[in-house]
Amino acid sequence: MVLYKLASKKTTYEDDRVSEKPIRSIAKAISWRVVGTIDTLIVSYILTNEIAVATSIASIDFITKMILYFFHERIWNSIKWAR
């Protein structure tokens, strides 16, 4: 019931615009991706014990997840649910 109330709450562009500016969202997305990539780098290094391999894995992870995130957002923008 609580989730339904949250999901059915409609907001306007004006509400969204004043709640958080797009540049803040972009900064948050980039900072989160950097944190995730550092995590991948550390885990990869622990598992492989080779910094070159860990860096390669983290680099590929960074690029592929940015691409996946873009398409994920585009798909969600086409879904009318809870708007």
C-alpha positions in Angstrom: 0.0 0.0 0.0 2.8 2.4 0.9 4.6 1.6 -2.4 1.4 2.2 -4.3 1.0 5.6 -2.8 4.6 6.5 -3.6 4.3 5.2 -7.1 1.0 6.9 -7.8 2.2 10.3 -6.6 2.3 12.5 -9.6 4.9 15.2 -10.0 5.2 18.0 -12.6 8.3 19.1 -14.4 8.3 22.2 -12.2 8.3 20.0 -9.1 11.1 17.9 -10.4 13.1 20.9 -11.7 13.1 22.6 -8.3 13.8 19.4 -6.3 17.1 18.6 -8.1 18.8 20.3 -11.0 19.9 18.1 -13.9 23.5 19.0 -13.4 23.3 17.6 -9.9 21.8 14.4 -11.2 24.7 14.2 -13.8 27.3 14.8 -11.0 25.7 12.1 -8.9 25.6 9.6 -11.7 29.3 10.2 -12.5 30.4 10.1 -8.9 28.5 6.8 -8.4 30.0 5.3 -11.5 33.5 6.3 -10.2 32.8 4.6 -6.8 31.5 1.5 -8.6 34.6 1.4 -10.9 37.0 1.7 -7.9 35.1 -1.1 -6.2 35.4 -3.3 -9.4 39.1 -2.4 -9.6 39.7 -3.5 -5.9 37.8 -6.7 -6.2 39.4 -7.5 -9.5 42.8 -6.9 -8.0 42.1 -9.1 -5.0 40.9 -11.9 -7.3 43.7 -11.7 -9.9 46.5 -10.1 -7.9 47.5 -8.3 -11.2 46.9 -4.6 -11.4 47.0 -4.6 -15.3 44.2 -7.2 -15.4 42.2 -5.4 -12.7 42.6 -2.1 -14.5 41.4 -3.7 -17.8 38.4 -5.2 -16.0 37.5 -1.9 -14.3 37.9 0.1 -17.6 35.6 -2.3 -19.5 33.1 -2.3 -16.6 33.1 1.6 -16.6 32.3 1.8 -20.3 29.8 -1.0 -20.5 27.8 0.1 -17.5 27.6 3.7 -18.8 26.2 2.4 -22.1 23.8 0.1 -20.3 22.7 2.9 -18.0 21.9 5.1 -21.0 19.7 2.5 -22.6 18.1 1.7 -19.2 17.1 5.3 -18.8 15.8 5.6 -22.4 13.6 2.5 -21.9 12.3 3.8 -18.6 11.5 7.2 -20.2 9.2 5.3 -22.6 7.3 3.7 -19.8 4.2 5.6 -18.7 3.8 3.8 -15.4 3.6 6.0 -12.3 4.0 9.3 -14.1 
